[in-house]
């Protein structure tokens, strides 16, 4: 509750809200051509696989693939409500691109808590998630396992 006596909506999970095995999924997001163009221009990932639309017969991936980094960035954006105001740090992760994601695909994230422990000081907690980014066909396109530092609930 805020100082004005109003409840704040959209706050993320506190450390105590989570436990090993806790699972959730995010809302969905369709990736469009403008997303690809903006991301490539911002990141300078100018690989022809992402920037050329004609003469694609010899390319390894059919359709309009997007960089795995874009899929990861969108996944983190979809997850933002789960750590808004409660997340302190992103510490590390491994990332595995499982299959191509294309312009027009709709993705969401399915997450499970796989590690949950207090820090040595005990005033905050470490939580590792197993995150799967899933497309509209139910295919896992990317997996990663972020370790996040989360706030503990304030004392009453």
N, C-alpha and C positions, 0 to 999 in steps of 0.2 A: 504494500500500500504506500502511496506517495505521501509527502508531507501535507498535502491538501486533503487527505482522507480518500483519495480516489485510487482504485486498483489500476495498475499498469498492465495493459494487455501486450502480448507479444514478447514477454521476457522468456529467455531460454531456461534450460534445465540447470538447477543447482546440482552440485556434486551429490547431495543426499537424495536427489530425485532419481538417481540412476543406480543400477546394480547389474552385475554380470548376467547376461541373457536378456536384458531389456531390449526390445526391438521397436522400431517405428519406421514410417516412410514419409517422404516429403510430398508436397504438391508436384505437379508436372510442369514441364516447360518444353515447347516446341522450338527447335533451332531453325532459324530461317536464313536466307541468303544474306540479309543485312547483318546478322550476327557474325557470319563467317567473314564478310568483308571488313567489318569493324575490327574484329579480333586480329585478323591477319595484318591489317594496317597498323594497329596498336602494337602488336608483338613483333612485327617484322618476320613472321614465319611465312616467308614468301616462296616456299616450295611450290613448284608448278602443280603438284598434286592438288593443292588448295586454290591456286590462283588462275589456272587455265581451264576454260570451258570447252574449247574445241580441240579436235585431234586427240582424244583421250583413249583411243583404241588400245594402245600399248601399255596403258597404266595398270598397275596392280589392282586397283580398287575401282569398281564401276560406280557410277553415280557421282554425287558431289560430297566427298568426305570432308569432315572438319577435323582440325588437329585434336589429338587427345588432350592437349593442354586446355583447349576451349571446353571440352566435356568436363574436365576436372574443375575448371573455374566456375562453370555453370552449376556443377554439383555443390560446390562450396556455397554459392549464392542461394541455392535451394535449401541448404542446411542452416543458413544464417539465423532463422527464427529459433533454432534449438539452442543457440549460444548467445543470443542478444542480451547484453548487460551481464551475463554470467561467465562468458568465456574470457580468459586472461591471456592465453598464448596457444599457438599451434607449434608443437615441438618437433615432430618428425612424422614421416610416413613412408611406406613403400607404395608404389603405384604400378598397376599392371593393366595395360590396354588389352582387352580380350577380343574385340572385334571392331570393325569400322562403325562410326556414327556418321550419318549422312544428313545433309540439309533436308529438312522436313521430318526428321525423327523427333519424337517426343520422349523426353527422359524424365525419370524421377530417381530418387535415392532411397535405398533400403539400408537401414543401419542397425547394427547390433553391438551392444557393449560387450567387449571381450576382455577388458582389463579395467580394474577399478580399485584405486588405493589412495590413501592420504599421502601428502608430501611429508618429508622428514620433519618439517615444522608443524604440520598438522592443521595449518590454517587454510588450506586449499587442497584440492584433490586432482589426481591424474586419472584420466579416462581415455582408454583406447577403444576405438570403434572399428568394426569391420564394415566398410561401406561398399555397397554394390550399386552401380549406376545401371539402370534397366531401361530398355527402350519399349516402345509401344507393342512390340511383338513378344515381350517377356524375356528378351535376350539380355544377358549381362554384357555390357560393352566396356566397362571399366571397373576395377576394384582397387580400393586403397584403404589404408588402416591408420588414420591420423591419431596421434597421441595429443590430447588437449589438456591444458591446465584450466580447471574450472573453479569458480568461487564456491565457498560453502555458504549455506544459508546464514543470514545475520542472526545474531542472538536476539531473542525478544526483549 
